Every structure is written in C-alpha cells, then in structure tokens.
Amino acid sequence: MNTNRRNFLKTFSAAGAGLVVAPHIAKAGSLSKKKEGEVNIAFIGVGGRGRSHVRRSILTEGVKITAICDIDPEAISKTQKMLRDAGMPEAAVYSNGEYAYLEMLKRDEIDGVIISTPWLWHTKMAVATMKAGKYAGLEVSAANTIEECWDLVNTSEETGIPCMILENVNYRRDVMAVMNMVKQGLFGEVVHARCGYRHSLLGVKFNEDLKFGDGAKGEARWRTQHSLKRNADVYPTHGLGPIAAMLDINRGNRFLYLTSTASKAVGLKDYIEEHPQGGKDHPHAKLPWKLGDIITSIIKTTNGETIIVTHDCNLPRPYSLNFHVAGTDGVTDFDYGHRRIHIEGQTEGHGWDEFKAWQDKYDHPLWKQYGEKASGSGHGGMDFFVTREFINAVKEQRQPVMDVYDAAAWSAVTPLSEASIAQGSAPQYFPDFTRGNWVKRKPVEFV
C-alpha cells in the first residue's frame, strides 16, 4: 500500500464513529486530498463492456491506463490497439490464468480498477481490489448471494476504500429528468413505482449454432448457465437502480422485504426447438432450464412505497425497462417508444401529456452541460456519465454517488427473489447493509 493510501486510512480512522454516510466509511469529500496530476486506472475484463470503459477513459483528461487483465488474447489485442490508435502507450498485461488480476493489483501506482467480467467473479475481484487499497468500479450485478453482498460492504468498511456499482441506467436522460421531477415534488408524494429488465437475450445466451458454455463465444460462455441453474431475478439493477435513487433508498428509506413469483420456464426450450440448427431432438432442448421466463417481484420499502420489478429475457420482445412512477399529484410511464405523463391540474382532463416537453423542462443539469459530449458514448450517452463519475470519485478521493450500500441492496434482489420463489412466494426481508445508518444518511445529488 502506498503512502497516500496509508494517509487515507489514517484519515478514515480519525473520523470516528460519528459519521453520517456510513459506520466505517469516511464521508464524501473527507477521504483524503484530491489526486494531483493523472490518475492511474486499470481494468479487469476488457471484453466488449470493458473496452467501452477503456474507450471512454482514453477520452477523459487526466487518466492514464496502467494495466489490463483478461484471459482472452483477442480482448487484450483489441484493447492495446485502442491505446495505440489514441497515441497512448500500451498497458501492462496480466493474462496468465483466472487469478492473474491478483498480481496486477500489487502495482502501487494503480488508483482505481474497473471490473467488467462474468457475474460470478464480480465480488471476489472487487474485494481483492479494495483490499489492495484501490477504488473498485464494479459492473452489474455486483453480487450473487447475500454473503457476497456482505463481503462487499464489510471489505469497504474495513479498508475504508470505496466501491461503486457502475449502473449506467441511473444516468439515462429520461431517467434523470424523472428523478428531477420526483425530487422537485412534481408527482407529490410517490406511492408506487415499476421497473424491470425486459429484453430478449435469446441471441446472446446462444451462439448462432446454439452453442453455450465452454467453447462458445461472447456472453454465451457464461450467462446462459444462470438460466440453467437459478430461478431468480438474476439481473435486477438496470431497472431498480434508478427507482432506488428516486426513493432515497439507503438514505432515509430502505428496501424492507420482497415477494417473488416465477412463471414456467419454456422460452429457451421453444427457441431451441424452433431454431434452424435445433429441433425437438437437440440435446439443449432436453435440458432442465430452471429460470422462469418472467420473474415478478414486489418490494415494500420502510417508507411505505411499493415497487414491481420484472425480469423477462427468455421470450421474444422489444427492449424495455418498464419504468412507471405514481404519486399523489401525477403519474408517468417512460420507456423507449412509450413515454407519457399526467400531472393533476396541469394535464387536461384524464388524458396524457407528451413526455418530451416535460423532459425538456426538467432536464438534469448534467445532461444540459455534457449532453453533446456524451452523445455517441454508448447506450444513448448514459455510459459517458457512469465512467465519468467513477473517474471523478477516484480523482477527488470521495465516495461515488452509487456506493457499496447501493451495490449490496440492489444486488440482494437476486438471492432474495430466489428464496421467495423456492418458498412459494414467501416474503424475504432485506438485510440492513447500512447497520441502521440509513436513517441518518442524506440523499445524494448526481454530479
């Protein structure tokens, strides 16, 4: 651990138990002095998602890309070419086996690490990163089990090192506009919300020849296994992260319990049977697919709101995050191809207003300032902001706006929904990952 980080931990220790932000993590702005000069960012996982973070980091002033880690030679080669094409030196490479990242983390000059690997590696890599004294930027979902959620929280508290969940949808332009509307009281008191991940991943879970697992390409190498072995909402945070931010979860409010129900699991079998290279006799059609085609969870918060969260990835359908917010003064549905709003006393009769005018009026300051720069950066521009926030948190040595408690609470939906489904939709209570500090923690502003 280098001198700066020793000083950081001394600062944390001196702060004592009276912290509002978290019991053992120093509050934003008090971690240590701002970094001078370049920050050194390293990457574990430089496949498609990891390279998108590399690309945006290349374009960010004051960033040096120090090291990259991946077991795929093609991913390493493509990343090095990106660096060369940008006129930057090639990064140090760590690719000798699945645990090569541990050797990379020994480098003292690394300030922050962005982790974009298969889900089962997320927590162990983030824990190792924090133990090495480096900021962890963790792709979604952050954890797979309740034990892993606690591993993230406990490690961050014990080391004093922040962990950011890299939930890009929290920065989507319409999401941030609605967040602005909620915070400014346009909907009155919010009562209910809806969200989810409704996205046909049939072409992602299988290669063109229906291959998945060992020997497959892309996410089919690992993602499909979760459909085979788990009956749970395995990917909750794209929808839930934005709603959690609107409802101040972990900051004056928290998730209390959920109930979950799974439909039957026939979508993947049907896809295999009807595929040109499949059929009813194809071996994959005979596999015991476990993941229900549609998982529906209902969350109750301590402040009394309800949230419906849907996972729907095994059936043919257009992309949708199914957003809906309802309060005492109005309601909105907002998603691609379906955006509308009704504000009592401002919308004529019982009809709907077009969403665009309201979005323009409540456009978030970040989008007003950086919208042009963000365009073309990935996923409609929201990727620009999530990479930017991680790098800024490292530069400013502060807590990120989406912190380790968010990572744990949002990711906990996966194991809790699995337990609820297994127990006939029985309620499952969320652990209080803040250990009671959610009562005192203040809402954050996305900056």
QUITAUR-V374448 format. One record per pair of residues at least 24 apart in sequence whose ideal C-beta (glycine too) atoms are under 6 Angstrom apart, sorted by the first residue. I is the first residue (numbers start at 1). GAP is how many residues later the second one is. D is the distance in whole Angstrom. If there is no record, write none. Layout:
# QUITAUR-V374448
[[I & GAP & D] [I & GAP & D]]
This chain:
# QUITAUR-V374448
[[1 & 132 & 5] [2 & 106 & 5] [5 & 128 & 4] [7 & 25 & 6] [8 & 24 & 4] [9 & 151 & 5] [12 & 148 & 4] [20 & 420 & 5] [21 & 420 & 6] [22 & 415 & 6] [23 & 412 & 5] [23 & 414 & 6] [24 & 133 & 3] [25 & 132 & 6] [28 & 370 & 4] [28 & 371 & 4] [29 & 369 & 5] [31 & 366 & 4] [31 & 367 & 6] [32 & 365 & 5] [34 & 362 & 5] [35 & 360 & 5] [38 & 24 & 5] [38 & 26 & 4] [39 & 24 & 6] [39 & 72 & 5] [39 & 355 & 5] [39 & 356 & 5] [40 & 24 & 5] [40 & 26 & 4] [40 & 69 & 5] [40 & 70 & 5] [40 & 71 & 5] [41 & 24 & 6] [41 & 71 & 5] [42 & 24 & 5] [42 & 25 & 4] [42 & 68 & 5] [42 & 71 & 5] [43 & 25 & 5] [43 & 71 & 5] [44 & 25 & 5] [44 & 57 & 5] [44 & 71 & 5] [44 & 81 & 5] [45 & 25 & 6] [45 & 71 & 4] [45 & 72 & 4] [46 & 24 & 5] [46 & 29 & 5] [46 & 33 & 4] [47 & 28 & 5] [49 & 67 & 4] [50 & 66 & 4] [51 & 28 & 6] [52 & 326 & 5] [53 & 61 & 5] [53 & 334 & 5] [54 & 25 & 6] [56 & 321 & 6] [56 & 331 & 4] [58 & 28 & 5] [60 & 331 & 6] [65 & 26 & 5] [66 & 44 & 5] [67 & 24 & 5] [67 & 25 & 4] [67 & 37 & 5] [69 & 25 & 4] [69 & 31 & 6] [69 & 32 & 5] [69 & 35 & 5] [71 & 24 & 6] [101 & 24 & 6] [105 & 27 & 4] [110 & 24 & 5] [111 & 283 & 5] [112 & 282 & 4] [118 & 104 & 4] [123 & 25 & 4] [123 & 28 & 6] [123 & 29 & 6] [126 & 37 & 6] [127 & 24 & 6] [127 & 28 & 5] [130 & 25 & 5] [130 & 26 & 6] [130 & 29 & 5] [130 & 31 & 4] [135 & 27 & 6] [135 & 259 & 5] [136 & 27 & 4] [137 & 27 & 5] [137 & 29 & 5] [137 & 253 & 4] [138 & 27 & 6] [139 & 27 & 5] [140 & 27 & 6] [140 & 97 & 4] [141 & 96 & 5] [141 & 270 & 5] [142 & 265 & 4] [142 & 269 & 5] [143 & 268 & 4] [145 & 270 & 5] [146 & 269 & 5] [149 & 259 & 4] [149 & 262 & 6] [149 & 263 & 5] [152 & 252 & 5] [152 & 255 & 6] [152 & 256 & 6] [153 & 251 & 6] [153 & 255 & 5] [153 & 280 & 5] [156 & 248 & 4] [162 & 237 & 5] [162 & 238 & 6] [163 & 241 & 4] [164 & 226 & 5] [164 & 236 & 4] [164 & 238 & 6] [165 & 237 & 5] [165 & 241 & 6] [165 & 242 & 4] [166 & 220 & 5] [167 & 70 & 5] [167 & 74 & 4] [167 & 235 & 6] [168 & 211 & 6] [168 & 214 & 5] [168 & 215 & 5] [168 & 218 & 4] [169 & 69 & 5] [169 & 73 & 6] [170 & 71 & 5] [170 & 72 & 5] [170 & 75 & 6] [171 & 211 & 4] [171 & 214 & 4] [171 & 215 & 6] [172 & 210 & 5] [173 & 194 & 5] [174 & 160 & 5] [174 & 185 & 6] [175 & 67 & 5] [176 & 188 & 4] [177 & 182 & 4] [177 & 185 & 5] [177 & 186 & 6] [179 & 67 & 5] [180 & 182 & 4] [180 & 184 & 5] [181 & 181 & 5] [182 & 64 & 5] [187 & 140 & 3] [187 & 142 & 6] [187 & 143 & 5] [188 & 139 & 4] [188 & 140 & 3] [188 & 141 & 3] [189 & 138 & 6] [189 & 139 & 5] [190 & 137 & 4] [191 & 135 & 6] [191 & 136 & 6] [192 & 114 & 5] [192 & 134 & 5] [193 & 50 & 5] [193 & 114 & 5] [193 & 132 & 5] [194 & 114 & 4] [194 & 128 & 6] [194 & 130 & 4] [195 & 44 & 3] [195 & 45 & 6] [195 & 48 & 5] [195 & 114 & 6] [195 & 127 & 6] [195 & 128 & 6] [196 & 43 & 5] [196 & 113 & 6] [196 & 114 & 3] [196 & 126 & 4] [197 & 38 & 5] [197 & 41 & 5] [197 & 42 & 6] [197 & 114 & 6] [198 & 114 & 4] [198 & 122 & 4] [198 & 124 & 6] [199 & 114 & 6] [199 & 120 & 5] [200 & 116 & 5] [200 & 117 & 5] [201 & 112 & 4] [202 & 69 & 5] [209 & 68 & 6] [210 & 65 & 6] [210 & 67 & 6] [210 & 68 & 6] [210 & 74 & 6] [227 & 62 & 6] [227 & 64 & 4] [229 & 61 & 6] [231 & 31 & 5] [231 & 59 & 5] [231 & 60 & 6] [231 & 61 & 6] [231 & 190 & 5] [232 & 182 & 5] [232 & 185 & 5] [232 & 186 & 3] [233 & 62 & 5] [233 & 64 & 6] [233 & 78 & 4] [233 & 180 & 6] [233 & 184 & 4] [234 & 180 & 6] [236 & 73 & 6] [236 & 177 & 4] [237 & 173 & 5] [238 & 83 & 6] [239 & 82 & 5] [240 & 69 & 6] [240 & 170 & 5] [241 & 169 & 6] [243 & 64 & 6] [247 & 58 & 6] [248 & 195 & 5] [250 & 155 & 5] [250 & 159 & 6] [250 & 184 & 6] [250 & 188 & 5] [251 & 190 & 4] [251 & 192 & 5] [253 & 48 & 5] [253 & 49 & 6] [253 & 50 & 5] [254 & 48 & 5] [254 & 184 & 5] [255 & 44 & 5] [255 & 46 & 6] [255 & 154 & 6] [255 & 175 & 4] [256 & 44 & 5] [256 & 45 & 6] [256 & 46 & 5] [257 & 43 & 6] [257 & 170 & 5] [257 & 172 & 5] [258 & 39 & 5] [258 & 41 & 5] [258 & 158 & 6] [258 & 170 & 6] [259 & 39 & 5] [259 & 161 & 5] [259 & 166 & 5] [259 & 168 & 5] [260 & 37 & 4] [260 & 157 & 4] [260 & 160 & 4] [260 & 161 & 5] [261 & 35 & 5] [261 & 164 & 5] [262 & 30 & 3] [262 & 33 & 5] [262 & 159 & 5] [263 & 29 & 5] [263 & 30 & 5] [263 & 31 & 4] [265 & 24 & 5] [265 & 26 & 6] [265 & 27 & 5] [265 & 28 & 6] [267 & 26 & 4] [267 & 47 & 3] [267 & 48 & 5] [268 & 46 & 5] [297 & 120 & 5] [401 & 43 & 5] [401 & 45 & 5] [405 & 28 & 5] [405 & 29 & 5] [408 & 25 & 4] [409 & 24 & 6]]
